[in-house]
Amino acid sequence: MLNAYLYSNCSTCQKAKKYLKEKGIVFTEMPIRETPPSKQELKRMLDYMDGNLRKLFNTSGMDYRSQNLKEELPTMSTKEAIEMLHSNGNLVKRPFIIGEDFGTVGFKAETWDELFD
């Protein structure tokens, strides 16, 4: 089962969705703002991102900037960061794609080719 957390007004999310459909990959589309990834999914993704919390955050988003997370994140515990991401889907890097044994954030066709081919 593949969950694709997307934001409908995000052009990168639309490219990712098109990519998945063209490859014939079955996925469940989840609206990331209304239904952020679960804490378990966020923890698993953190493992896939080699423990780099910053990679889970939408660092170009207004919520990230308005909360001064560039300065706050380095001092934040993993538990606090996961809670923050789970409670505010705007903070989560998108697209956020997670399967049973892999996950990735953002969209780069070359990276996705490695995952899906």
DASUL-V564194 format. One record per residue. RES is the residue in one small letter. OMEGA is omega in whole degrees, 0 to 359 (999 if undefined). Layout:
{{RES OMEGA} {RES OMEGA}}
This chain:
{{m 182} {l 174} {n 177} {a 178} {y 187} {l 173} {y 189} {s 181} {n 182} {c 182} {s 178} {t 177} {c 179} {q 176} {k 180} {a 179} {k 178} {k 179} {y 181} {l 180} {k 180} {e 179} {k 181} {g 181} {i 180} {v 181} {f 174} {t 180} {e 180} {m 177} {p 190} {i 181} {r 182} {e 183} {t 180} {p 177} {p 179} {s 177} {k 179} {q 179} {e 179} {l 178} {k 177} {r 180} {m 178} {l 176} {d 180} {y 179} {m 177} {d 176} {g 181} {n 182} {l 183} {r 181} {k 179} {l 185} {f 174} {n 187} {t 178} {s 182} {g 180} {m 180} {d 179} {y 182} {r 184} {s 178} {q 178} {n 184} {l 176} {k 180} {e 186} {e 187} {l 181} {p 181} {t 184} {m 176} {s 177} {t 180} {k 179} {e 181} {a 179} {i 179} {e 181} {m 179} {l 181} {h 183} {s 182} {n 181} {g 177} {n 182} {l 186} {v 176} {k 182} {r 352} {p 181} {f 186} {i 181} {i 177} {g 182} {e 184} {d 176} {f 176} {g 176} {t 175} {v 183} {g 180} {f 170} {k 184} {a 182} {e 179} {t 181} {w 177} {d 178} {e 180} {l 191} {f 180} {d 999}}
